[in-house]
Amino acid sequence: MMFKCKLVALGFFSLVVISCGETDLKKVELLEGFRILAVATSSPEVNPGDTVSDIQVYFSDIGSGGRVISGTTVSCIDPGIAFGAGVSCDHDPSSVVGVYNIDTATDDDTSGLFTGLSSATASVNVPATILLGRSPQEQLNGVGYIIIFTFDVSGREVKTFRRILVSTRPTKNLNPGDPVASTLQQNGGALTLPNKGDLFRLLSTTEENYDFLTSENVIENRTEKFQVAWYISKGELDIAKSNVSENVEYTTETPQTPFILIAIVRDERGGTEILQFIQ
Amino acid sequence: MSLVFLCFISWSAFSQVLEVSPADEITPLSVESPLFKSPLNDAKNPPLIPSLITPAEDPVSDSRVEVKQTQNLGKNELSGILLERGTRKVLKDVSIFILPHKLKSITDVKGQFLFENVPAGECTVVINLTGYTKYESNIDCANSKNLKVYLEKKFYTNFETTVTGKVNKRDDQGQSLTQDEFIKAPGSFGGDPVRAAQNLPGVASQGASAEIIIQGASADDTGYVVNGHRVPLVFHFGGLSSVIIPEAVERVDLLPSGYGPEYSRAIGGIIGLTTKAPKEDRVHGMAYVDLLNSGGLIEGPINDKSSFLVAGRYSYIGQVLTAVAEENESTTLTAAPTFYDMTAVYRHQLNKSNDFKVTFLASSDKLELIVNEPFDNDPGLRGELFNSTKFFRLIPQLTTRLSAQHKMDHSLALGNDRIILNFSTNYFELDSNVLSHRSELVSEWSKIYKTYLGFDNQWDDSFISVNLPTQGSSISGVEGPFSIGEERKFNDQIRRSQLGVYLRQEFKFSEDSNWTVLPNLRLDHFSVNQDTQLQPRLQVRYQWDPSLLLRASAGKFVQSPQPQEISKEYGNENLLSPNATHFNLGYTKDFRKGSNQGLEFSNNYFYKDLKDLVYSDVEDVFANSGTGTIYGAEIQAKYRKGQWSSQFVYTYLKSERTIPGFGSQPSENDQTHNLNLIGSYSNQLWTFSGRLRFVSGLPYTPVNGATFDADNDVYIPSTGVIYSERFSNFQQLDIRIDRKFVYDTWILSAYLDIQNLLNTQNVQQIEYAYDYSQKEFVMGLPILPTFGIKGEF
């Protein structure tokens, strides 16, 4: 339980400091139970008609002792989630269904924390006609082809999705860390079991430039801005999301082992890089 | 014979004056000159004698009140002026007596009085005026010229909740609060007129919201006008204070369903503020300070044809927030939130036929902070936030009396609205020049037929600069994370016109007919969607007897789509104009028989049929897919007896919306029961008042689960049946204590306004965990005392 004043967002146009009080809501950075943290692929952006066959779920299942979690996939053209459409493929008669199971015991590479990249892979075949009839902006900037994963976790439905961006852009997006992997630092050096007040940060040099066609039909050359999501198995961080090179403070006492710290870098265009430290 | 008769009359008058009841008290007054002699002028007994003024310090001194030299030894002149204590209001036509000489004088229009041939020696001045404390003072008649006598009112605290003074309003579908009424309303944060309007029937209680919800409509369906012209907002941020200092407001009007043709573009209703006309008798001033803000006002005549008013206010509420935020690591206020506003009025009578008035309004809100800790369920929202909202209006008004039967009103509003909202790399900036115009020709063709022909036009020339993501569906009221939207970045110049013409007709069947029929018509054209709408409106009144008025109305009301809905970047350029048909039936029964004591009761029934409402749409972003109905009843009973007054205001309503694919459900503002109980007690200098509110909890849509968006690292909520659950009922007790300290030339007022005295936990909002698996109710304002003092002269 913590006491804080909340700046509650009532839509972007009306931010209001509305209340002070105790909150018991769980912290976003703390890993507890089964949770999907990312869906990775080596091809976040493709051409129409391409196949992406290395889609993997990055999960955490701390405290489970390891188990098989069965799931299904369905892939289709993005129904317009950014405009409020539900996350579903019901609208697309050409949607493709599949099976995707995670064994959190065998896929655990974190010494009993049951956290890692699933060995199972999912595949999508992007329709060759996906950009037909689309606006110039949609063709260059891309439209989404989504894959939805649905898992049954002890009777509870856990659902996630990611987009594969389909565009005519000549130079496709690469994941952050490609070709030079990002690095994690703790107090400017190597990572160890953290003490209270230690500062983590992620360093990366792979932000890409890319073309973006505005609604006024002007091509802008933009630079990616990476966001880093931080997760820990014990303790608290002062912020759960940071920019590259921004310090994130570990604010609680030194945790017991095993301890995991995860940093997931996103480039806001579907590219993902996952870094983890286990002690 | 006639002399005897006159003596008899004089003696009768004296007899009346000298009838002093045991309850009467003699007003203590200060001594400003050692020349006065009083038997009570010692340390134990405050003096009872009037002040002496010199001609130099007498602001009303003129040739008519000259200090005459005594011609005859032993015979003197005694002159002076009679003013109301505290307000310095001139008291005219008041009888003043001098005893034991049985002399009488009556004050003139300037309150001046003169006694000639007053015998030298001690005498007693006696004034007994209804509504005022009896005045009796011993003075030295030989040395008493240019007296300034202050007469003290018996009550300086008239609480006007139940007083229904005839407000000069033409639309009896509406309700008005005058300054006397709203300035002391409990729960109004120091007399804010719009907050006080929330005590009226049909107005929803929304906690500290900056929006006014009328009869179950949406917030966007309420229009705000000042002196008849649209303003972009009526509240400073947080909804605590409206954008005009209360003392500069003459009245606030609420026009809910079925209002006349003078206004449109608001299918929910209108909140209108009217700035007051400057006082013309002398210079008046006011200054106040309270825990949230301070301000002042000065007004008075410039010459015999012109007068002015200037008022301003500055809020330091930000310093309070800063103090809170210092302990809060999640946000850092880099500059304290501030707001200020200014109002200026100049009035000039050009000639017998033409009156000119110009009003200037300016309002500014500014907030700067850094969101250090992002929202858990939308972690992309963080960084520096800067928000500035400013607007001004210059409103010249010309009233021309063309003849005994015809009057013409013209007014313009020239202004600028500027909104800047920067949050991290996202921004929205609006710079809009606004010109609006109203003209109205009032013609009384006969005793039974009167028309009002008018124009109501507005032009906006706006430059907007936007870098924002698209927003998800709002049908359920559960907003998707900001981070999932697709970026929209553009600059645009938008020119928009809203043109309106109306004809109001008041028709009686005969001069003494009890029926008044108002067949009204209005035509609106909106350039944004090239839509023209004819809106017939009918009002009927029947005066059953002098105390019972029956009324009914029906009509069509239209408004243009909201700017973001019809934006070519964010919305759908082909939207139609949302519209509504209103039906009203009601009556007012006044049991007071011409007095201000007793009961006044009104009852109103309303039904609204809403069409072409705009909702989010996956295909078209926005579509005219919604319809709705609102119906309900309002009861208002006001009762006053002696120093007690009370008011019972109750609204029952059902507000439903139907959206294809989602069925019918309550609207977000469906407050089934809304009860306000207001009471007060006043004595000479104290007023105690309170308001108890009970309101049904607002509906909300439950969240059943969420899907993880792996690209944006957020969860997208999935909702259950729309608006199928409700917050707990809203209950709040507000009290207010006012105390006046009356001095000869000014009044000091102090008040304590305590919002939510019982510290009731009223749900304002829901906050979810990052994955929507947990929720917490965010409570509204806790107990909030506000203390303030005000001095006025």
Interface residues (C-beta under 8 A of the other chain):
Chain A: K4 C5 K6 L7 V8 A9 L10 G11 F12 F13 S14 L15 V16 V17 I18 S19 C20 G21 T23 D24 L25 K26 K27 V28 R35 I36 A38 V39 P79 G80 I81 A82 F83 G84 A85 G86 V87 I148 E157 V158 K159 T160 F161 R162 R163 T214 S215 E216 K225 Q227 A229 D238 I239 A240 K241 I264 R266 E268 G270 T272
Chain B: A208 A210 F237 G238 L321 V324 A325 E327 N328 E329 S330 T331 L369 V371 N372 E373 P374 F375 D376 N377 D378 P379 G380 L381 R382 L385 N387 L421 F423 T425 N426 F428 L468 P469 T470 Q471 G472 S473 S474 I475 E479 G480 F482 I484 G485 E486 R488 K489 F490 E569 S616 V618 V621 G705 A706 T707 F708 D709 A710 D711 N712 D713 I716 S718 Q764 Q765 E767 Y768 A769 Y770 D771 S773 Q774 E776 V778 M779 G780
